[in-house]
Amino acid sequence: MRLCCFLLLLLSQIWPNLAFADSQQQRLQALSQELDIPLTQLQHAAQQAQYQQAVIDAITRPWEAKPWHLYRDLFLTEERLAAGLAFWQEHQQTIERAAQSYQVPAQIIVAIIGVETYYGRHKGTYPVIDALYTLGFHYPKRAQFFSKEFAYFIRLAEQQGWQLDQVKGSYAGAMGFGQFIPSSYLHYGVDFDNDGKVDMLNNPVDAIGSVANYFHQHRWQLGEAVVHRAKAQAKQAEPWLRNELELQDHWQQLADAGITSDAQLSPDTPVKLLALEEAEGHSYWLAEHNFYVITRYNRSPLYAMAVYQFSERLRQAKEELDAK
């Protein structure tokens, strides 16, 4: 009897590991076939990677969970504004070239890099291979997405000549000045200084061009608005506050519901109503297509609003600086 109990206890400890190993192997095989990456290469990378509990902890308490009035204060600071102006001046010719080449406002490019990494000061401290392995194989909620990014990272590392364990990034596996995940690095990265390689980890020129290209590829509409203030009562707004980021409504519909704005919008303008949590109550906003484009970079309305408002502060400060 004691032997049976011991064997059952031993099996209960071994079985989950065996089941996980089998599940991981199946996923690696599927990724190998889907992305045409040798299975042995993926297996070797998975053996090198280490589970990081800190990654799971970080993704379960993202900054975007904060209310707007606290989240905003993380990014809209005088120190970050000064750093942004210094970065803009240092790389002015590159930023102007990127803005013209990709038809994206200079202030948006500068704001993204400022919000993402404080102009390269905070690129991340997590080994990217560990972060993507942890989320891809130990975080079921996003396993499909992150296991694919894990595979893309293996391809990218081979392409770039990186040692797998040497590249650092965010807890979500984003890298470099603009915090591109591996698939975005492969798809949107550009060699903006024409030196024969795309280096967004250490080269701000390639990062500037790649950020601009990302917005261009996601159909930024130069000269069009991003977001407008709106006025509404809570009961008027509630039916229009959708979780989806896509613009599913038109201005006339909201106007008919009693929502107002000082913006001059045509009735058929696609919009999304936003409610942002202030210290007291909510502020309401009408987002247009360009706001949606910013959410392609990070699927958070708070992030998109922070980028937009920071970009406007940058633009105004740069104009004042140039006028002196």
NORWOGI-V373786 format. One record per residue. N is the residue number from 1. RES is the residue in three letters. PHI is phi in degrees with one decimal (999 if undefined). Layout:
n = [N | N]
res = [RES | RES]
phi = [PHI | PHI]
This chain:
n = [1 | 2 | 3 | 4 | 5 | 6 | 7 | 8 | 9 | 10 | 11 | 12 | 13 | 14 | 15 | 16 | 17 | 18 | 19 | 20 | 21 | 22 | 23 | 24 | 25 | 26 | 27 | 28 | 29 | 30 | 31 | 32 | 33 | 34 | 35 | 36 | 37 | 38 | 39 | 40 | 41 | 42 | 43 | 44 | 45 | 46 | 47 | 48 | 49 | 50 | 51 | 52 | 53 | 54 | 55 | 56 | 57 | 58 | 59 | 60 | 61 | 62 | 63 | 64 | 65 | 66 | 67 | 68 | 69 | 70 | 71 | 72 | 73 | 74 | 75 | 76 | 77 | 78 | 79 | 80 | 81 | 82 | 83 | 84 | 85 | 86 | 87 | 88 | 89 | 90 | 91 | 92 | 93 | 94 | 95 | 96 | 97 | 98 | 99 | 100 | 101 | 102 | 103 | 104 | 105 | 106 | 107 | 108 | 109 | 110 | 111 | 112 | 113 | 114 | 115 | 116 | 117 | 118 | 119 | 120 | 121 | 122 | 123 | 124 | 125 | 126 | 127 | 128 | 129 | 130 | 131 | 132 | 133 | 134 | 135 | 136 | 137 | 138 | 139 | 140 | 141 | 142 | 143 | 144 | 145 | 146 | 147 | 148 | 149 | 150 | 151 | 152 | 153 | 154 | 155 | 156 | 157 | 158 | 159 | 160 | 161 | 162 | 163 | 164 | 165 | 166 | 167 | 168 | 169 | 170 | 171 | 172 | 173 | 174 | 175 | 176 | 177 | 178 | 179 | 180 | 181 | 182 | 183 | 184 | 185 | 186 | 187 | 188 | 189 | 190 | 191 | 192 | 193 | 194 | 195 | 196 | 197 | 198 | 199 | 200 | 201 | 202 | 203 | 204 | 205 | 206 | 207 | 208 | 209 | 210 | 211 | 212 | 213 | 214 | 215 | 216 | 217 | 218 | 219 | 220 | 221 | 222 | 223 | 224 | 225 | 226 | 227 | 228 | 229 | 230 | 231 | 232 | 233 | 234 | 235 | 236 | 237 | 238 | 239 | 240 | 241 | 242 | 243 | 244 | 245 | 246 | 247 | 248 | 249 | 250 | 251 | 252 | 253 | 254 | 255 | 256 | 257 | 258 | 259 | 260 | 261 | 262 | 263 | 264 | 265 | 266 | 267 | 268 | 269 | 270 | 271 | 272 | 273 | 274 | 275 | 276 | 277 | 278 | 279 | 280 | 281 | 282 | 283 | 284 | 285 | 286 | 287 | 288 | 289 | 290 | 291 | 292 | 293 | 294 | 295 | 296 | 297 | 298 | 299 | 300 | 301 | 302 | 303 | 304 | 305 | 306 | 307 | 308 | 309 | 310 | 311 | 312 | 313 | 314 | 315 | 316 | 317 | 318 | 319 | 320 | 321 | 322 | 323 | 324]
res = [MET | ARG | LEU | CYS | CYS | PHE | LEU | LEU | LEU | LEU | LEU | SER | GLN | ILE | TRP | PRO | ASN | LEU | ALA | PHE | ALA | ASP | SER | GLN | GLN | GLN | ARG | LEU | GLN | ALA | LEU | SER | GLN | GLU | LEU | ASP | ILE | PRO | LEU | THR | GLN | LEU | GLN | HIS | ALA | ALA | GLN | GLN | ALA | GLN | TYR | GLN | GLN | ALA | VAL | ILE | ASP | ALA | ILE | THR | ARG | PRO | TRP | GLU | ALA | LYS | PRO | TRP | HIS | LEU | TYR | ARG | ASP | LEU | PHE | LEU | THR | GLU | GLU | ARG | LEU | ALA | ALA | GLY | LEU | ALA | PHE | TRP | GLN | GLU | HIS | GLN | GLN | THR | ILE | GLU | ARG | ALA | ALA | GLN | SER | TYR | GLN | VAL | PRO | ALA | GLN | ILE | ILE | VAL | ALA | ILE | ILE | GLY | VAL | GLU | THR | TYR | TYR | GLY | ARG | HIS | LYS | GLY | THR | TYR | PRO | VAL | ILE | ASP | ALA | LEU | TYR | THR | LEU | GLY | PHE | HIS | TYR | PRO | LYS | ARG | ALA | GLN | PHE | PHE | SER | LYS | GLU | PHE | ALA | TYR | PHE | ILE | ARG | LEU | ALA | GLU | GLN | GLN | GLY | TRP | GLN | LEU | ASP | GLN | VAL | LYS | GLY | SER | TYR | ALA | GLY | ALA | MET | GLY | PHE | GLY | GLN | PHE | ILE | PRO | SER | SER | TYR | LEU | HIS | TYR | GLY | VAL | ASP | PHE | ASP | ASN | ASP | GLY | LYS | VAL | ASP | MET | LEU | ASN | ASN | PRO | VAL | ASP | ALA | ILE | GLY | SER | VAL | ALA | ASN | TYR | PHE | HIS | GLN | HIS | ARG | TRP | GLN | LEU | GLY | GLU | ALA | VAL | VAL | HIS | ARG | ALA | LYS | ALA | GLN | ALA | LYS | GLN | ALA | GLU | PRO | TRP | LEU | ARG | ASN | GLU | LEU | GLU | LEU | GLN | ASP | HIS | TRP | GLN | GLN | LEU | ALA | ASP | ALA | GLY | ILE | THR | SER | ASP | ALA | GLN | LEU | SER | PRO | ASP | THR | PRO | VAL | LYS | LEU | LEU | ALA | LEU | GLU | GLU | ALA | GLU | GLY | HIS | SER | TYR | TRP | LEU | ALA | GLU | HIS | ASN | PHE | TYR | VAL | ILE | THR | ARG | TYR | ASN | ARG | SER | PRO | LEU | TYR | ALA | MET | ALA | VAL | TYR | GLN | PHE | SER | GLU | ARG | LEU | ARG | GLN | ALA | LYS | GLU | GLU | LEU | ASP | ALA | LYS]
phi = [999 | -61.4 | -63.3 | -62.4 | -63.6 | -63.5 | -65.0 | -65.5 | -63.5 | -62.7 | -64.4 | -65.0 | -83.9 | -81.6 | -56.9 | -59.3 | -66.6 | -65.0 | -64.4 | -63.9 | -60.0 | -67.4 | -64.7 | -62.8 | -62.2 | -62.5 | -67.0 | -63.0 | -63.7 | -64.0 | -66.4 | -59.9 | -71.4 | -68.3 | -104.7 | 57.6 | -116.2 | -53.6 | -60.0 | -61.8 | -67.6 | -67.3 | -63.7 | -62.6 | -65.3 | -63.2 | -69.4 | -76.8 | -71.1 | -124.5 | -67.3 | -125.1 | -61.3 | -61.4 | -67.1 | -62.4 | -61.0 | -68.7 | -73.5 | -88.8 | -137.1 | -67.1 | -59.8 | -67.2 | -79.5 | -73.0 | -65.9 | -55.3 | -66.8 | -90.3 | -61.2 | -56.5 | -70.2 | -71.1 | -116.8 | -89.5 | -120.0 | -65.2 | -64.9 | -69.6 | -62.9 | -63.3 | -64.7 | -66.2 | -64.8 | -64.7 | -63.5 | -62.4 | -67.0 | -63.8 | -116.0 | -58.8 | -63.1 | -64.8 | -65.0 | -63.5 | -65.0 | -65.7 | -61.0 | -73.1 | -65.0 | -109.2 | 56.9 | -130.4 | -58.9 | -58.0 | -65.6 | -69.4 | -59.8 | -66.0 | -65.3 | -58.7 | -65.6 | -69.4 | -69.2 | -70.6 | -137.1 | 53.9 | 61.8 | 89.6 | -75.2 | -128.6 | -88.6 | 113.7 | -120.3 | -86.1 | -58.4 | -60.9 | -62.0 | -69.9 | -61.0 | -71.7 | -64.6 | -60.0 | -75.8 | -77.9 | -128.3 | -133.2 | -135.3 | -53.4 | -57.1 | -127.8 | -61.7 | -60.3 | -65.9 | -76.0 | -67.2 | -69.2 | -63.9 | -58.1 | -65.9 | -62.1 | -63.5 | -62.3 | -63.9 | -63.9 | -62.0 | -66.2 | -62.8 | -90.2 | 77.1 | -83.9 | -80.6 | -56.1 | -89.9 | -99.1 | -85.3 | -108.8 | -164.2 | -79.7 | -63.9 | -97.7 | 81.5 | -87.9 | -131.4 | 76.5 | -54.9 | -99.3 | 53.3 | -88.7 | -74.2 | -54.0 | -63.6 | -70.3 | -58.1 | -67.9 | -88.6 | -111.5 | -65.4 | -129.4 | -86.7 | -79.0 | -105.3 | 55.4 | -101.9 | 93.7 | -149.3 | -99.5 | -124.5 | -94.1 | -73.7 | -127.6 | -109.1 | -64.1 | -65.9 | -63.8 | -64.5 | -60.5 | -63.5 | -70.9 | -61.7 | -62.4 | -63.7 | -57.6 | -69.5 | -63.1 | -65.7 | -93.7 | 69.8 | -59.6 | -106.3 | -61.8 | 88.9 | -90.5 | -72.0 | -110.6 | -155.7 | -131.2 | -69.3 | -133.9 | -122.2 | -159.6 | -86.4 | -56.3 | -67.6 | -68.3 | -77.4 | -50.0 | -65.1 | -105.0 | -90.2 | -90.5 | -73.2 | -64.1 | -83.2 | -63.9 | -83.9 | -101.2 | -117.6 | -119.8 | -56.3 | -60.1 | -62.7 | -70.1 | -62.6 | -64.2 | -84.3 | 96.7 | -82.6 | -124.2 | -157.7 | -78.0 | -68.0 | -91.2 | -113.0 | -73.5 | -56.1 | -93.6 | -66.5 | -67.3 | -142.8 | -131.7 | -84.4 | -117.9 | -122.6 | -108.8 | -77.8 | -94.9 | -59.5 | -132.5 | 79.3 | -129.1 | -106.0 | -115.4 | -141.3 | -108.5 | -92.7 | -107.8 | -56.2 | -65.1 | -64.7 | -59.9 | -61.7 | -62.8 | -71.2 | -69.8 | -78.9 | -151.6 | -79.8 | -139.1 | -59.8 | -64.2 | -60.4 | -61.0 | -68.3 | -62.5 | -61.2 | -63.4 | -65.8 | -66.6 | -63.3 | -68.3 | -64.5 | -62.2 | -59.9 | -63.9 | -66.6 | -67.1 | -62.9 | -65.7 | -65.2 | -68.7 | -79.0 | -74.3]
